[in-house]
Amino acid sequence: MFGSEVSQNIVAAGAPPLVVNKRGLPELLRKICKENMPDHQVHRPISRSFIAQMGSTQHQFSVESKRINTSVQDSIRVEDCNLIICADEKNDAKDQPEPMFLEQTDQIVKHEMGQMEEVKMKDLCEDPVMDIDTCDVKNPLEIVDYVEDIYAYYKKMECSGYVPPDYMAQQFDINGKMRDILIDWLIEVHNDFELREETLFLTVNLVDRFLAQQRVDREKLQLVGLTAMLLACKYENFRGVLIENLIFISGSACARKELLDMERLMLKTLQFNLSCPTPYVFMRRFLKAAQSDKKVSEILSFFLIDLCLVEYEMLKFPPSLLAASAIYTAQCTLHGFKQWDKKCQWYTGYSEDELLECSVLIVTFHQKAGTGKLIGLQRKYSASRFGFTAKYEPAKFLLEGIQV
């Protein structure tokens, strides 16, 4: 109340407006300089050369200037007073020399901005890789937000299902050829029961992992294959296959009790670990990156990857490399020339040179398909349901200049 009466009296009396002289700040600076400089430098004007000579006290001047400026602003915050800054004072303020450290800062900022523009232009010149998940953003089943993390985890964990490529050396009654015959027969059984594709890949994985840890007689080898398919059906299929059907298709080679006993032994040996990345999970992702035609390239790719499942020699390659090599070989088979674009390389993580060794082996297996005892796979892919893909000519040009 008292403050308002005083303000009214001041206004009524016609108090002159408050004028702020901007030259007060340099005067204060001169006072500070006088306290911190020799006498012969007191009256020297503040210039760029002077600030350069006072390099050690430059930071002190900046701090003091900020403090003084703040104190001046606080002192002129008076209620009901109009601040009038004269035009000639503004012009004088513009004439004040600018400190050197501000100019240097501007130069550094301009240099950094120039470098950023060069980096951006360089990025624009490179062809971006197409996002293959854009079309599935609205599909919750495709889990687009997590798909990259999922496959990065698959790549990291594919070694958990690793099987030594020479594990047959510890077996005394079976060998790699017997194992190949068993897998070829399981492909026929899988096709007769019309099971899911991932069931076959998990079946083969369980067979190899079990044989790598447990010695088996040749009379029990078929029982091992049937047990692995039984477990894979329970894990991957919507409906499991009946034990009676497995026994019947094997020609009553085993009894129900034997199958159940082998199931318990296999689960105990594998420590109930059935979750291992197989080539199938990578096939789906890599086929999407390759934009494959379902009726031709996709079926041919699965035909070639099934050839890899049958061959014991292919255990030395990781599942992701097998999947990428099968798709690369399928594309070469269809187009008649090497084809592996930047998009496929990005999403698979393998270059064309890294796939060549595995691809050459696949072509050799393709040449020999259906000529020996392993005819189950050839019979499956010679049907119209699979587009007669087994009849395609292999990509022999990949073998040129390479000794197999």
Phi and psi in degrees as a GROMACS rama.xvg file:
@    title "Ramachandran Plot"
@    xaxis  label "Phi"
@    yaxis  label "Psi"
@TYPE xy
-64.0656  -40.3311  PHE-2
-62.7535  -38.2662  GLY-3
-68.0704  -37.4844  SER-4
-64.3378  -42.4346  GLU-5
-61.3306  -41.5056  VAL-6
-62.8468  -42.2153  SER-7
-63.9287  -39.7478  GLN-8
-63.9775  -39.8366  ASN-9
-64.4984  -43.384  ILE-10
-65.7909  -41.3215  VAL-11
-64.3762  -35.4798  ALA-12
-74.4096  -7.2879  ALA-13
73.0767  46.0195  GLY-14
-61.2395  138.735  ALA-15
-67.0219  146.165  PRO-16
-65.3628  149.541  PRO-17
-79.6826  130.179  LEU-18
-113.321  125.688  VAL-19
-98.4308  122.998  VAL-20
-93.3149  113.253  ASN-21
-70.3694  -10.9622  LYS-22
-78.6008  -1.88042  ARG-23
-66.0254  -32.6706  GLY-24
-66.5436  -47.3326  LEU-25
-60.9269  -35.0152  PRO-26
-61.3969  -41.6247  GLU-27
-66.7157  -37.3619  LEU-28
-63.5826  -39.4258  LEU-29
-63.0684  -34.674  ARG-30
-65.0582  -41.6232  LYS-31
-65.7891  -40.6514  ILE-32
-62.7872  -37.9062  CYS-33
-63.8085  -33.9985  LYS-34
-76.7017  -22.7647  GLU-35
-113.57  3.37049  ASN-36
-126.775  160.43  MET-37
-64.8749  164.113  PRO-38
-65.9887  -31.9805  ASP-39
-76.6013  -4.09723  HIS-40
-112.554  6.68282  GLN-41
-67.3454  -43.952  VAL-42
-92.8246  9.32328  HIS-43
-73.9869  134.754  ARG-44
-67.9951  150.182  PRO-45
-76.9156  115.709  ILE-46
-137.198  178.23  SER-47
-63.3056  -42.3656  ARG-48
-65.525  -35.1611  SER-49
-66.5408  -44.9987  PHE-50
-64.5895  -35.1368  ILE-51
-64.1249  -37.7091  ALA-52
-71.1264  -27.8982  GLN-53
-95.2361  41.6601  MET-54
-59.4955  -35.0356  GLY-55
-71.3709  -26.5657  SER-56
-105.404  10.1406  THR-57
-63.2504  -43.8248  GLN-58
-63.9354  -35.8893  HIS-59
-65.0875  -42.3176  GLN-60
-60.9264  -40.7256  PHE-61
-62.9548  -44.0949  SER-62
-65.4888  -44.7103  VAL-63
-63.9831  -37.1601  GLU-64
-63.3538  -42.5295  SER-65
-64.2614  -40.907  LYS-66
-65.8046  -43.0113  ARG-67
-67.7367  -42.6807  ILE-68
-59.7618  -40.486  ASN-69
-65.2717  -42.5347  THR-70
-64.9526  -37.6706  SER-71
-65.6329  -42.6645  VAL-72
-64.6114  -37.5802  GLN-73
-67.7593  -33.7031  ASP-74
-72.6658  -22.945  SER-75
-97.8788  7.87042  ILE-76
-83.7072  77.7239  ARG-77
-109.572  134.028  VAL-78
-67.3822  139.432  GLU-79
61.4608  26.3323  ASP-80
-112.234  137.38  CYS-81
-96.356  129.577  ASN-82
-92.5464  121.651  LEU-83
-118.81  122.46  ILE-84
-110.064  120.831  ILE-85
-68.4141  148.427  CYS-86
-66.5125  -37.0776  ALA-87
-69.5905  -28.1462  ASP-88
-67.9668  -37.4884  GLU-89
-62.2824  -42.5849  LYS-90
-65.3449  -37.5572  ASN-91
-65.7985  -35.3503  ASP-92
-66.326  -34.2268  ALA-93
-68.5509  -28.8138  LYS-94
-76.4593  -9.48705  ASP-95
-65.7377  137.253  GLN-96
-66.9368  144.869  PRO-97
-89.9301  133.06  GLU-98
-59.8022  150.671  PRO-99
-67.0392  -35.0542  MET-100
-67.0084  -24.1624  PHE-101
-71.6107  -40.1971  LEU-102
-63.1964  -42.634  GLU-103
-62.3361  -38.5872  GLN-104
-62.7602  -42.5918  THR-105
-61.4355  -40.1957  ASP-106
-64.9942  -40.9313  GLN-107
-63.9832  -43.4419  ILE-108
-62.0552  -43.8269  VAL-109
-63.1894  -38.2067  LYS-110
-65.4804  -43.2794  HIS-111
-66.583  -38.834  GLU-112
-62.7039  -38.1696  MET-113
-63.3661  -40.8403  GLY-114
-64.4849  -40.6552  GLN-115
-62.6552  -39.7268  MET-116
-65.0568  -37.6599  GLU-117
-64.5013  -40.8921  GLU-118
-64.0409  -42.1911  VAL-119
-63.8772  -42.414  LYS-120
-63.812  -35.7478  MET-121
-66.6262  -39.2623  LYS-122
-67.2744  -35.1548  ASP-123
-69.5325  -28.8953  LEU-124
-70.3918  -29.6435  CYS-125
-77.7656  141.146  GLU-126
-73.7294  121.213  ASP-127
-71.8262  149.579  PRO-128
-81.747  132.79  VAL-129
-66.2242  137.327  MET-130
-81.0134  113.708  ASP-131
-80.8795  -6.08871  ILE-132
-101.135  0.418316  ASP-133
-61.7617  -39.2015  THR-134
-72.0004  -12.4292  CYS-135
-109.982  17.7134  ASP-136
-62.3203  -37.1726  VAL-137
-87.4202  0.705468  LYS-138
-98.397  107.59  ASN-139
-66.9482  -21.9114  PRO-140
-71.7221  -20.1293  LEU-141
-85.1274  -11.59  GLU-142
39.4186  59.5543  ILE-143
-59.9579  -33.9544  VAL-144
-66.2231  -22.3089  ASP-145
-119.481  -1.94939  TYR-146
-63.4574  -38.0688  VAL-147
-65.1674  -41.288  GLU-148
-66.6982  -36.7231  ASP-149
-63.2391  -46.3207  ILE-150
-75.3162  -26.0795  TYR-151
-65.4984  -36.5137  ALA-152
-69.3089  -39.3033  TYR-153
-59.1604  -44.5478  TYR-154
-61.8862  -37.1201  LYS-155
-72.2844  -34.0037  LYS-156
-98.8109  -0.67078  MET-157
-65.8748  -21.3337  GLU-158
-74.1547  -14.6261  CYS-159
-67.5912  -27.5581  SER-160
-98.5921  19.7598  GLY-161
-67.0355  135.943  TYR-162
-119.137  129.448  VAL-163
-57.0345  131.026  PRO-164
-68.2735  -7.83186  PRO-165
-119.356  28.9478  ASP-166
-66.7598  -20.3558  TYR-167
-66.1786  -14.4881  MET-168
-65.06  -25.3455  ALA-169
-89.2218  -7.74551  GLN-170
-85.0311  134.688  GLN-171
-100.561  -15.2698  PHE-172
-122.213  -7.75709  ASP-173
-130.002  165.189  ILE-174
-142.085  -177.373  ASN-175
-63.6468  -35.4405  GLY-176
-64.6813  -40.158  LYS-177
-65.3718  -38.3464  MET-178
-63.2766  -40.8502  ARG-179
-64.058  -39.4228  ASP-180
-64.4048  -40.1314  ILE-181
-62.5807  -45.3451  LEU-182
-65.1531  -39.9423  ILE-183
-61.7718  -39.8101  ASP-184
-68.6999  -38.2137  TRP-185
-65.0524  -30.8785  LEU-186
-64.2122  -39.0559  ILE-187
-65.627  -43.8874  GLU-188
-62.4611  -43.4806  VAL-189
-60.1536  -40.0104  HIS-190
-70.148  -38.5752  ASN-191
-65.7732  -37.6432  ASP-192
-83.5471  -6.80829  PHE-193
54.3878  52.326  GLU-194
-85.8015  168.981  LEU-195
-70.4842  153.883  ARG-196
-62.067  -40.7113  GLU-197
-65.0146  -22.0205  GLU-198
-64.825  -40.2901  THR-199
-64.5382  -44.9128  LEU-200
-65.585  -39.1056  PHE-201
-69.6581  -34.1357  LEU-202
-59.6288  -48.3414  THR-203
-63.8921  -39.8709  VAL-204
-62.4443  -41.0181  ASN-205
-67.7242  -38.228  LEU-206
-61.4906  -49.2886  VAL-207
-66.8096  -41.8729  ASP-208
-66.689  -35.1306  ARG-209
-71.1746  -44.98  PHE-210
-67.123  -25.0675  LEU-211
-72.7731  -16.468  ALA-212
-117.53  -14.8335  GLN-213
-132.44  129.236  GLN-214
-76.3308  138.812  ARG-215
-135.337  139.552  VAL-216
-75.7673  154.83  ASP-217
-64.7428  -26.1294  ARG-218
-68.8701  -22.2422  GLU-219
-99.5555  0.358461  LYS-220
-65.9618  -41.9059  LEU-221
-65.3255  -36.0961  GLN-222
-62.8155  -37.7036  LEU-223
-62.1999  -42.7499  VAL-224
-64.8383  -42.149  GLY-225
-65.9645  -39.0432  LEU-226
-66.0727  -41.4422  THR-227
-62.4049  -38.996  ALA-228
-69.3801  -36.4659  MET-229
-61.2475  -45.2903  LEU-230
-66.7123  -39.7597  LEU-231
-65.3217  -36.2756  ALA-232
-65.8726  -40.6872  CYS-233
-65.4629  -30.0003  LYS-234
-88.2361  -39.6156  TYR-235
-107.184  -32.4508  GLU-236
-85.3151  152.959  ASN-237
-68.076  -33.131  PHE-238
-132.062  134.402  ARG-239
-77.5772  157.681  GLY-240
-83.9569  144.701  VAL-241
-72.3769  142.54  LEU-242
-62.6871  -37.9243  ILE-243
-60.9258  -37.0547  GLU-244
-68.4394  -37.3995  ASN-245
-65.9888  -41.1695  LEU-246
-66.3082  -39.9718  ILE-247
-66.1439  -43.8978  PHE-248
-70.4925  -18.8716  ILE-249
-88.1046  3.22075  SER-250
72.0267  33.2462  GLY-251
56.6794  39.1591  SER-252
-73.3844  -14.9635  ALA-253
-145.4  161.676  CYS-254
-96.9491  166.817  ALA-255
-61.4842  -43.5093  ARG-256
-63.1836  -38.3535  LYS-257
-64.0509  -39.3518  GLU-258
-66.6252  -41.3287  LEU-259
-69.6913  -36.8633  LEU-260
-65.4684  -41.291  ASP-261
-66.8078  -33.6218  MET-262
-62.2206  -44.8933  GLU-263
-63.952  -41.2058  ARG-264
-65.3788  -40.912  LEU-265
-66.5407  -42.9741  MET-266
-64.5721  -38.6669  LEU-267
-68.113  -40.3994  LYS-268
-65.7194  -40.5449  THR-269
-87.1086  2.04762  LEU-270
55.8341  36.3708  GLN-271
59.5445  22.8891  PHE-272
-94.623  98.1672  ASN-273
-108.29  0.919077  LEU-274
-99.4126  84.8953  SER-275
-126.439  134.418  CYS-276
-62.506  122.815  PRO-277
-103.849  169.676  THR-278
-57.9997  -21.6485  PRO-279
-63.7161  -43.8964  TYR-280
-63.4637  -33.2984  VAL-281
-77.4124  -31.0672  PHE-282
-59.905  -44.331  MET-283
-62.6624  -43.0159  ARG-284
-69.9347  -43.1589  ARG-285
-71.1722  -34.2796  PHE-286
-65.6121  -34.7861  LEU-287
-66.225  -38.4439  LYS-288
-68.3361  -34.1769  ALA-289
-80.9899  -6.49507  ALA-290
53.8875  48.8409  GLN-291
-77.3742  149.302  SER-292
-78.6639  125.248  ASP-293
-60.5772  -35.3085  LYS-294
-79.629  -19.8256  LYS-295
-123.619  -73.0225  VAL-296
-64.954  -39.2496  SER-297
-66.1691  -45.6383  GLU-298
-66.056  -40.2645  ILE-299
-64.4293  -36.4901  LEU-300
-63.8894  -40.8532  SER-301
-70.2886  -31.9845  PHE-302
-62.8578  -42.8664  PHE-303
-71.5519  -35.5847  LEU-304
-71.9392  -30.2671  ILE-305
-66.9218  -33.3209  ASP-306
-61.3988  -36.7383  LEU-307
-68.5249  -33.6983  CYS-308
-64.6643  -36.784  LEU-309
-71.5519  -37.0194  VAL-310
-82.8029  122.044  GLU-311
-63.4695  -28.4413  TYR-312
-64.2989  -24.5873  GLU-313
-82.1229  1.25316  MET-314
-68.0018  -14.9568  LEU-315
-76.3863  -10.747  LYS-316
-101.477  141.149  PHE-317
-68.8404  157.039  PRO-318
-56.7783  -40.6538  PRO-319
-65.0192  -37.4203  SER-320
-69.3041  -37.7537  LEU-321
-62.0853  -44.2793  LEU-322
-63.8248  -46.7564  ALA-323
-63.9905  -39.428  ALA-324
-67.5719  -38.2044  SER-325
-63.6607  -42.0166  ALA-326
-68.9195  -40.5797  ILE-327
-62.2432  -43.9048  TYR-328
-65.7805  -37.2602  THR-329
-64.3925  -41.4831  ALA-330
-65.1672  -40.8234  GLN-331
-64.6714  -36.6237  CYS-332
-65.5869  -40.7541  THR-333
-75.6478  -39.6662  LEU-334
-94.2281  -18.0956  HIS-335
81.0506  9.7201  GLY-336
-152.619  165.485  PHE-337
-69.0934  130.185  LYS-338
-142.47  114.667  GLN-339
-157.427  94.2485  TRP-340
-81.5689  178.841  ASP-341
-65.4115  -33.5523  LYS-342
-65.9715  -43.6859  LYS-343
-64.6281  -39.9353  CYS-344
-65.2763  -37.5674  GLN-345
-66.996  -47.6894  TRP-346
-80.8413  -25.3483  TYR-347
-87.5946  -28.8952  THR-348
82.9785  11.0789  GLY-349
-125.839  136.01  TYR-350
-85.3419  170.304  SER-351
-63.8916  -37.2291  GLU-352
-64.9826  -35.3194  ASP-353
-70.5789  -23.8523  GLU-354
-90.2211  -14.1731  LEU-355
-63.3446  -42.9021  LEU-356
-60.8336  -48.4526  GLU-357
-66.9323  -38.3789  CYS-358
-64.7398  -37.6286  SER-359
-63.0617  -41.5852  VAL-360
-64.0512  -38.5067  LEU-361
-62.7406  -40.2098  ILE-362
-63.9023  -39.4893  VAL-363
-65.4672  -38.7324  THR-364
-67.3089  -35.3648  PHE-365
-64.6723  -36.8861  HIS-366
-65.4142  -36.3739  GLN-367
-92.4321  -1.2022  LYS-368
-62.0569  129.389  ALA-369
82.1787  4.1755  GLY-370
-97.6996  -18.0169  THR-371
-113.183  -143.504  GLY-372
-78.4912  -18.1771  LYS-373
-87.2431  84.7997  LEU-374
-112.67  -5.69075  ILE-375
-63.6005  -44.9076  GLY-376
-66.1287  -40.5898  LEU-377
-63.9322  -39.8819  GLN-378
-66.6413  -38.8069  ARG-379
-62.8808  -49.0355  LYS-380
-87.9349  6.4791  TYR-381
-94.3596  -1.32443  SER-382
-84.9913  159.133  ALA-383
-66.9314  -26.1239  SER-384
-59.9904  -30.2947  ARG-385
-109.127  21.3179  PHE-386
67.5094  22.1084  GLY-387
53.0812  35.2273  PHE-388
-67.4241  -21.8272  THR-389
-66.3919  -15.9226  ALA-390
-90.2746  -1.47353  LYS-391
-69.0949  143.278  TYR-392
-73.8315  136.175  GLU-393
-67.686  158.337  PRO-394
-81.2406  77.4278  ALA-395
-67.6146  -21.3536  LYS-396
-65.6652  -19.1753  PHE-397
-70.0696  -17.9024  LEU-398
-89.9014  -4.11491  LEU-399
-66.1371  126.503  GLU-400
76.9831  10.7071  GLY-401
-123.445  128.702  ILE-402
-87.8863  120  GLN-403
